[in-house]
Amino acid sequence: MTKPNSDLIFWVLLLILISVSPVQGHSSNSAQSSTPLWSEYSGSHEVDCSDDGAYVVAGSDNGTLRMYDRTGKVLWTFRRDEKIVRSVAISGNGEYVGAIFLVPDVPSYYSATEILYFNRTGSLLWEYSRDYTIEHIAISDDGNTLYASGSPRLYSFDRNGKLLGTTTSQGRIWALESAADGSYAVAGSALSSNKMYVFDRSGSPLWNYSARHGIFCIQISPDGETIVGAGYSHLYSFNRNGTLKWQYDTSSDFRDIALSPDGEYIAGGAQYYFWLFNRTGSLVWQKTDKDYFDAVGFSHDGQRIIAGTSHGIKVYDRHSRLIWNYSTPKQILELSTSKNADYFVAGSSDSVYFFNDRGDAIVAGVPSGPVPALSSSLVTATESPEPETAKKSASTLLLICVSVCIAIGMYVYCTKRNLR
């Protein structure tokens, strides 16, 4: 028997090696695919998380309000039949939760709107239902102050439900934010009035600003010294006393904005555009994409910028490089990032997702291994692989099989030929 020559063996093995190499990972310029620490299919898109990421609250359009810990364990559930959760907020220390329930798709005076305020164990502390126009709430970090917006009134309450004060606004309020210490709140209106209102804990108006168009997004820096608002294609930055520092006009309408924890950067999302500005209002970079950037946020160290899009989550560094992404069946409508830890929560129209913003799916303080399952009474969302990743994996497997078959065929053919 004549042995096949060594050159033939070399080329056969090389062909197999080349075929297998694509499965070792994505190319160096492609983003890493990640996975949530946990997720739940619950109809939730109103979401918020505590400053340390230890607690998450989510409200859904089926009238369900839930509080979770960072492992996905449901701590408590509250439900109002025939109502939806319009707005949710959790205090920075995780001790208090506020929610607005209302009846959808009916004239305002039939909406039976109510503010409900809970402690961390799920006990209902108080409720307020005297204004059917209330739609938004915001809570201070210590939970001692709750702000609410109606039309045409803005409210402030203490943690026991005592009404501290009211002030008058005009038009429908679309955004409401509280300063971290609860000393003041900012509301943005649109339609019949395009104004930004700032009022203190006693309900006293501090200042207002008439914008060219309505204000739909508001952010306040952690130290309370910078206020940023956006409406349609205009972005505004103010200091605390109401002085306009700068204004930036874009070619597309803002859908959300975020301030970095150090106040040095502002991120903005729009249809097909994602922007990063510095504190002076200069554009640092602009990303264009087929997606809608509906929700944006910063990691607690300000190094990562998070975008909730019409197809999932994308996380960038400050140099605009895409670090990792995660595909979702429905668009991400809301984000909430923790101020002191590497976590954020995202809400779509049918699910809530909880991530480590590094994308490594590790929960601090929890032993490595699978994240604990959610309560058996709940349905956990199962995600299919990213479409492009799945296609690449299938095509790579097919290429390997074909190449191996060709290599074996060449080997057998050449062996028989040498035996003749």
N, C-alpha and C positions, 0 to 999 in steps of 0.2 A: 504494500500500500504506500502510495506517495503522499507525504504530508503537504498540506497547503503552505505556500510560502508565507514568511512573516510579514511582507508588505501588505498582502491581502488582509491578514488579521488586523493589522494596524488601521487600514482604511475602514474596515467594518466597524471596529470599536470607535473610531473617530466619528463616524456617521451617527452611531447611537448616542454618543456623548453630546453632540451638537443638538440632537433632537430633544434630549432630556433637559438641557440647560434652561429653556424658558420657564420651567416650572419652579425655579428656585426663588422667584419673587418678581415684583413689578420692576420695571426699569427705574433707574435712579432718579429720573425726573418726574415720576408719578407719585401721587399722594398715597399714603397709607390708608387702608380701609380699617375702620374701627367698629366697635360694637358697644351698645349701652350697657351700663352696669345692671340695669333692669328696665323693663318697660311694662306697660299695662294697656290693654285695649279697653278703654273706659269711656270714650266720648269726651275726654278732657282736652281743653286747650287753654283754659285760664289756669296759669301755674305761677308759683312763687316758691323761693327757698330761703332758709335762714342764712345768716351771714357765714356760718361755719359749714354750711351744706349738710348739717345733721338732720334737718327736717324739710319736708316738701309738702306743700298743699296744692291740691288740684281740684278744680271745679268743672263740671261738665254740663252739656246742654240737656241732660236727662235729669237735672236737679240733684245730682250727687256731689257732695263735698267730701274729700278724703284727705287724711294726713298720713304721711309715710315717714319712716326713718330712711337713712341713706342706703340701707341694704334692700329697700323695697318692701319691708314689712309694713302692712297696714296697721296704723295705730288706732284709728277710729274712722267711722263713716257717719255722715249725716245726710239726710235726704228730705227734699221737699217735693212731693208729687205735683205734677202739672206745672212745675216751674223750671227755669233754667238758672244756672249760676252765671251772673253777668260780670262779676269782678271778684277777685280774691287777693288777699294780702296776708303776709305773715311778718310778725315783728322780727327784727334782726336777731334777737336773742332766742327766737323760736318758741317763746312762751305764750304768744297770743295769735289768734287767727281771726280775720274778718272776712265776711263774704256778703255779697248782695245777691238776693234771689228775686226774680220777677217772672211774671207770666208773659211769654213772648207773643208777638203777632196780634196784639190787641191794642185798642186805644190806650194811651198812657194812664188815664184815670181808672182803667180796669186791670192794670198790670200788678197791683197788690205788691208793690216793691217793698222789700224789708232789708234792713241791715242786721246781720247776726254777728255776735262777737263771742268767741270761744276761748277757753284756756287750752293748754297743750294736751290735756287729757280728754278733750272733746266736750267738756261741760259747757253748756250755753250760759254765758254770763248775763247778757242783755240783748234786747232787740229794739229796733226803731223802725216804724212803718208809717210815719206821718207825711211823707213826701213821696208820691208815686213817680217822680221824675229822677230820683237818685240812680246813678249808673256806675259810679267809680268810687273806690276807696283807696286810702293809703295809710300806712301805719308807721309810727316812729320806731327806731331800733329797740327802744326799751318797752314798747307796747303801751306807754302811758297816754299817747295821743293818737286818735283816729280822725282822719279827715275824710269828708264825703262831698261829692259834687252832684247837685241837682240843677234844675233850670227853672228859675233863675237864682238859686241860692247855693252858697258854699257853706259847709258845716264843719265844726270841730267838736269832738267829744273827748272826755277823759276815759280811762280804761274801765270805769264803773258805769259808763253810759250817760253820764251827766253832760248835757249840752252846754258847751263852753261859750259858743258864739256862732253867729252867722253873718255873712256878708252877701251883697247882691252882685250877681253877674248878669251878662246878657248872652243870648244865644245858647246853643247846646254845647255842653262841656264834653270834649273828646279825650282829654288827657288830664291826669292828676298825679302829682308826686309830692311826697313829704320830705323835708330835710331830715337827715339822719337823727338829729336830736329833737325833732318834733317842734322846733321853734316857729317854723312857718311852712306853708305849702304853696305850690304853684299849680294853677289850672289853665288849660288852654281851650278856647272856644272857637267855633266856626259857624258858617252859614250866616245867620243874621248879625253876628258880631265876630270879628276876627281879632280877638284880644288874648293877652296873657295876663292873668290875675295872680297877684301875690298877696297872701293874707296870713296873719299870725294865729297863734293858738287861741287867742281870745276872740277871733273872728274879725279883728280889725283889718281893713285893707291897708297894705303897705305901699303898693304901687301897681300900675298896670301899663301895658304897652299895646298900642294899636298896630297890628301887623298888616302887611299888604294883603295877605290871605289868611285863612284859618290856621290855627295851631293844633296839630294832631299828635305831636310827640314832645315829651319834656323829660329832661334829665337834670339832676342836681349833683354836684360833686360831693364826695364824702365829708369834706370840711364845710360845706354849705356856702362857699364863697363864689361859686360859678354856677350859673343857670343857663342851660342850653335848650332852645325850642326850635321846632321845625314844622313847617306847613307847606304843602304843595312843593314848589321848587326852591324854597328859601330856608336857610339855616341862620339862626340868631344866637349870639352869645352875650350874656349880661353878667355884670358882677352883682353881688348880693343886694346892693341898694338901687338897682334898676338901670344903671348906666349901660348903654349898648356898647360893647367892646368891638364887635365886628359883625358883618353879615356876609353870607356867601350864597350866591344864586347858581343853581345848577340847571341842567337841561331836562331833568326828570324829577318826578315828585317823590319826596321822602316818604318811606313807609315806617321807618323806625330809626332811632339814634341811640348812641351809648357813649358815656364818658369813661375814660380809663380811671382807675382808682387814684392815680396821682394827678389827675386833671390835665395831663399833658396832651392827650389825644382825644379826638371825637370820631367815632365811626358812624357812618350813615348808610342805610340800605334803601334801595329803590327798585323799580322794575328794570331789570337788566344791568343795574349798576351797584357797585359796592365801593364806598369811599373811605379814606382815612385822612383826617385833617389834624394839624397841630393846634396848639392852644391859641395861636395868633390868627387862625382862620386860613392858613395856607394849605393847599391840597398837597398831601404827601404822596398819595398814589390813588389810582382809580382802577377797579377791576370791572370788566364787562363780561356778561355771561347771559346765557339763555334763560336763567332763572329769575324769579322774583326774590329779592332779599327782603323778607317780611319782618324779620326779627334779628337784632344784633346785640352783642355784648362783649365784654372783656373778661379775661381770666383775672384772678385776684392779684397776680403780679403784673398785669398789664402787658405781658409779652405775647399773648395769643388773642386774636380777634375772632369771635364766633359769629357765624351767620346761620340763621334759619331760613331756608329757601323753599321754593315750591317743590323741590325733590329731596329735601333732607337737610343734613347738617354739614357745614364746611368750616374748617378751622384754619386760619392763616396766621403767619407770624407778622411782625411789624414791617417786614420787607416785602410783603404781599405774596410770599410763597405759601402755597396750599400744603398744610402739614398732614391733615387727615380729613376724611369725609365719611359720611354714613347716609345711605339712601333710605327713605321712608315712603310708604305708599301714598301718603297725603302730605300736603304742604305744612311746614312748620309755621305756626302763627304767632307763637310767643316764646320768649326765652327769659330765664331768670338765673343770674350767676351769683355764686356765693362770694362774699367780700374777703373772706379770710381762709379759703381752702380751694382745692382744685376740683370743684364740682359745679355742674350747672344742670338745670332742668329745662326741657323743651316740651311744648304742647302742640299737637296737631289737632285737626277736627275730630279725630277718633282715638287718640292715644296720648300717653304721657311717657317721656323718655328721660332717663337720668344717666348722666355721663361723668366720667373723670375727664377734665378738659385736656389732659395730656393724651387721651385716647388709648391708655393702656389697660383699661377695664380693671383697675385695682382699687379696692375700697380701703382707705386708711383705717388701721385699727381692727381690721377683720382678717383672720387667717387666710392665706392664699388658697385658691381653689375656687370652685363654682360659687357664684353669688347665691345666697339663700333664696329659695323659691318664694313667690308671693303666696298669700293665703289661698287655700284650695277653693274658697268660695269665689275667687276672682279668676278672670281669664287673662293670661299673660300673652302679650303680643309676640308672635313669632315672625321674624323677619327673614325674607328670602335674600340670597346674596345680591349684591349690586348687579344690575343687568350686564354692564360691560365686563365686570369681573367674571361672572358666570359664563359669558360667551367666550372670554379668553381662556378660561379653564377647560371648557369643552373642546375648543379648537386645538389647544395644546395637547390634550389627551389623544385626540384623533391623529395629530401629527406624529406623536410618539409611536402609536400603534402601527401607522403606515410605515414609518421609518424603520422600526424594528422588523416588520415583515419583509421589507425590501432588503435589509441587511442580512437576515437569515436566508432569504432566497439567493442572494449573491454568494453567500458562504457555501450553501449546498451546491449551487451550480458550479462554482469554481473548484470545489472539492471533487465532484464527480468528473469534471474535465481533467483534473490532474491525475485521476486514477486510470484514465484511458491509456 
